Amino acid sequence: MAIVVNLDVMLAKRKMRSKELAERIGITEQNVSLLKSGKVKGIRFDTLERICAALDCQPGDILEFAPDRTE
């Protein structure tokens, strides 16, 4: 996939656990885990906004475009 989710990196930089982030932004810990693994097909902007506020970061710190080199 061309979009890489770096949520685990930001959590580590902020020394925050997935459980704490889930509680702060109002989603389940399982959904945070799915986001971290990149197994989701999309994310609502309001969820992304809450993640960025909780982690004091920009959307680009969490999401990265990395084009597939298989073509």
N, CA, C and O of each residue as an XYZ file, in Angstrom:
284
protein
N       0.834     -1.176      0.000
C       0.000      0.000      0.000
C       0.881      1.243      0.000
O       1.950      1.250      0.611
N       0.445      2.268     -0.668
C       1.244      3.475     -0.828
C       1.181      4.410      0.380
O       2.028      5.293      0.515
N       0.194      4.230      1.260
C       0.101      5.054      2.459
C       0.607      4.245      3.645
O       0.105      3.158      3.930
N       1.605      4.786      4.332
C       2.196      4.127      5.493
C       1.726      4.864      6.743
O       1.783      6.092      6.808
N       1.263      4.105      7.731
C       0.794      4.686      8.989
C       1.919      4.595     10.017
O       2.364      3.501     10.365
N       2.371      5.737     10.496
C       3.464      5.806     11.466
C       2.964      6.125     12.873
O       3.663      6.776     13.651
N       1.761      5.670     13.196
C       1.184      5.959     14.501
C       2.019      5.356     15.619
O       2.188      5.979     16.668
N       2.537      4.166     15.413
C       3.361      3.529     16.441
C       4.624      4.342     16.734
O       5.075      4.404     17.877
N       5.188      4.961     15.702
C       6.383      5.799     15.876
C       6.053      7.025     16.725
O       6.806      7.383     17.630
N       4.916      7.666     16.424
C       4.525      8.858     17.187
C       4.186      8.504     18.626
O       4.505      9.263     19.541
N       3.548      7.367     18.836
C       3.256      6.934     20.203
C       4.547      6.733     20.983
O       4.643      7.131     22.143
N       5.533      6.119     20.354
C       6.822      5.892     21.018
C       7.515      7.219     21.323
O       8.075      7.391     22.406
N       7.480      8.155     20.378
C       8.112      9.461     20.594
C       7.469     10.209     21.754
O       8.147     10.926     22.490
N       6.163     10.040     21.914
C       5.431     10.735     22.982
C       5.354      9.906     24.261
O       4.768     10.327     25.258
N       5.964      8.710     24.211
C       5.949      7.800     25.365
C       4.527      7.553     25.850
O       4.228      7.647     27.041
N       3.661      7.235     24.893
C       2.255      6.999     25.188
C       1.875      5.600     24.718
O       2.328      5.145     23.668
N       1.054      4.934     25.492
C       0.571      3.611     25.118
C      -0.706      3.736     24.291
O      -1.407      4.746     24.360
N      -0.992      2.714     23.521
C      -2.201      2.694     22.697
C      -3.450      2.870     23.548
O      -4.388      3.563     23.153
N      -3.458      2.242     24.715
C      -4.618      2.327     25.607
C      -4.878      3.765     26.024
O      -6.026      4.210     26.035
N      -3.825      4.496     26.368
C      -3.983      5.893     26.773
C      -4.508      6.741     25.620
O      -5.392      7.576     25.812
N      -3.960      6.525     24.415
C      -4.439      7.268     23.251
C      -5.912      6.973     23.003
O      -6.699      7.887     22.755
N      -6.282      5.707     23.068
C      -7.677      5.318     22.843
C      -8.607      6.028     23.822
O      -9.664      6.522     23.430
N      -8.218      6.079     25.085
C      -9.033      6.750     26.098
C      -9.130      8.247     25.830
O     -10.198      8.838     25.992
N      -8.032      8.857     25.423
C      -8.015     10.310     25.179
C      -8.871     10.711     23.987
O      -9.507     11.764     24.009
N      -8.895      9.879     22.945
C      -9.596     10.282     21.725
C     -10.965      9.634     21.568
O     -11.703      9.955     20.636
N     -11.307      8.722     22.476
C     -12.651      8.158     22.475
C     -12.901      7.059     21.459
O     -14.014      6.937     20.947
N     -11.885      6.252     21.154
C     -12.093      5.074     20.313
C     -11.561      3.853     21.064
O     -10.882      3.991     22.081
N     -11.871      2.669     20.562
C     -11.443      1.463     21.254
C      -9.949      1.222     21.028
O      -9.368      1.671     20.040
N      -9.357      0.509     21.963
C      -7.949      0.150     21.836
C      -7.736     -0.733     20.606
O      -6.686     -0.670     19.967
N      -8.732     -1.552     20.277
C      -8.644     -2.405     19.089
C      -8.569     -1.560     17.816
O      -7.830     -1.893     16.889
N      -9.329     -0.473     17.773
C      -9.275      0.400     16.591
C      -7.929      1.109     16.482
O      -7.427      1.320     15.377
N      -7.342      1.478     17.614
C      -5.997      2.068     17.588
C      -5.015      1.037     17.036
O      -4.144      1.368     16.232
N      -5.161     -0.204     17.468
C      -4.287     -1.275     16.989
C      -4.427     -1.471     15.479
O      -3.431     -1.660     14.780
N      -5.653     -1.427     14.983
C      -5.877     -1.560     13.539
C      -5.249     -0.396     12.784
O      -4.678     -0.592     11.711
N      -5.347      0.808     13.330
C      -4.710      1.969     12.708
C      -3.200      1.804     12.674
O      -2.569      2.060     11.649
N      -2.615      1.375     13.794
C      -1.168      1.201     13.872
C      -0.668      0.181     12.862
O       0.405      0.350     12.284
N      -1.439     -0.873     12.647
C      -1.013     -1.939     11.738
C      -1.249     -1.585     10.270
O      -0.759     -2.277      9.377
N      -1.997     -0.513     10.019
C      -2.283     -0.124      8.637
C      -3.359     -0.969      7.985
O      -3.481     -0.977      6.760
N      -4.146     -1.685      8.787
C      -5.168     -2.577      8.247
C      -6.505     -1.885      7.996
O      -7.505     -2.549      7.725
N      -6.528     -0.581      8.083
C      -7.752      0.158      7.814
C      -7.686      0.751      6.413
O      -6.602      1.013      5.892
N      -8.835      0.959      5.816
C      -8.896      1.530      4.471
C      -9.104      3.032      4.492
O      -8.975      3.699      3.465
N      -9.429      3.566      5.671
C      -9.656      5.001      5.762
C      -9.727      5.433      7.209
O      -9.818      4.609      8.119
N      -9.683      6.743      7.407
C      -9.793      7.319      8.739
C     -10.587      8.607      8.614
O     -10.383      9.394      7.691
N     -11.488      8.806      9.552
C     -12.296     10.032      9.544
C     -11.402     11.203      9.947
O     -10.517     11.061     10.791
N     -11.645     12.349      9.338
C     -10.843     13.530      9.652
C     -10.974     13.925     11.118
O     -10.001     14.382     11.719
N     -12.164     13.758     11.707
C     -12.305     14.135     13.115
C     -11.484     13.213     14.016
O     -10.967     13.656     15.042
N     -11.357     11.936     13.645
C     -10.506     11.012     14.401
C      -9.048     11.402     14.246
O      -8.300     11.416     15.223
N      -8.636     11.719     13.022
C      -7.268     12.153     12.763
C      -6.957     13.435     13.539
O      -5.862     13.590     14.080
N      -7.919     14.341     13.589
C      -7.747     15.592     14.328
C      -7.537     15.315     15.818
O      -6.666     15.923     16.440
N      -8.322     14.407     16.396
C      -8.179     14.077     17.820
C      -6.847     13.396     18.097
O      -6.228     13.644     19.131
N      -6.398     12.532     17.175
C      -5.091     11.875     17.337
C      -3.983     12.929     17.332
O      -3.096     12.912     18.185
N      -4.041     13.842     16.368
C      -3.018     14.886     16.271
C      -3.019     15.777     17.506
O      -1.955     16.177     17.979
N      -4.197     16.093     18.032
C      -4.275     16.919     19.241
C      -3.687     16.174     20.432
O      -2.947     16.760     21.223
N      -4.005     14.898     20.570
C      -3.516     14.108     21.704
C      -2.002     13.903     21.641
O      -1.334     13.872     22.675
N      -1.466     13.765     20.433
C      -0.031     13.509     20.266
C       0.764     14.773     19.957
O       1.987     14.723     19.818
N       0.072     15.905     19.848
C       0.708     17.185     19.528
C       1.579     17.044     18.280
O       2.786     17.288     18.308
N       0.927     16.640     17.183
C       1.655     16.425     15.928
C       0.793     16.847     14.746
O      -0.347     17.280     14.919
N       1.337     16.719     13.566
C       0.645     17.029     12.321
C       0.216     15.726     11.646
O       0.814     14.683     11.909
N      -0.812     15.757     10.778
C      -1.223     14.542     10.066
C      -0.064     13.885      9.301
O      -0.007     12.661      9.191
N       0.847     14.693      8.781
C       2.002     14.161      8.051
C       2.983     13.408      8.934
O       3.817     12.652      8.435
N       2.886     13.609     10.242
C       3.724     12.843     11.165
C       3.191     11.420     11.321
O       3.925     10.507     11.699
N       1.924     11.249     11.029
C       1.266      9.951     11.203
C       1.122      9.207      9.883
O       1.314      7.993      9.826
N       0.785      9.931      8.828
C       0.564      9.324      7.517
C       1.669      9.729      6.553
O       2.066     10.892      6.494
N       2.156      8.755      5.805
C       3.258      8.990      4.860
C       2.924      8.332      3.527
O       2.419      7.210      3.494
N       3.205      9.025      2.438
C       3.024      8.467      1.108
C       4.331      7.838      0.665
O       5.358      8.509      0.566
N       4.280      6.532      0.399
C       5.459      5.786     -0.070
C       5.019      4.966     -1.269
O       4.481      3.870     -1.106
N       5.242      5.486     -2.483
C       4.758      4.795     -3.679
C       5.343      3.394     -3.814
O       6.510      3.149     -3.509
N       4.489      2.484     -4.280
C       4.948      1.111     -4.533
C       5.976      1.128     -5.667
O       5.795      1.820     -6.669
N       7.023      0.385     -5.504
C       8.086      0.314     -6.502
C       7.972     -0.932     -7.376
O       8.920     -1.269     -8.085
N       6.830     -1.622     -7.341
C       6.671     -2.872     -8.072
C       6.281     -2.680     -9.530
O       6.286     -3.637    -10.304
N       5.941     -1.449     -9.914
C       5.486     -1.218    -11.294
C       6.646     -1.172    -12.266
O       6.440     -0.987    -13.466
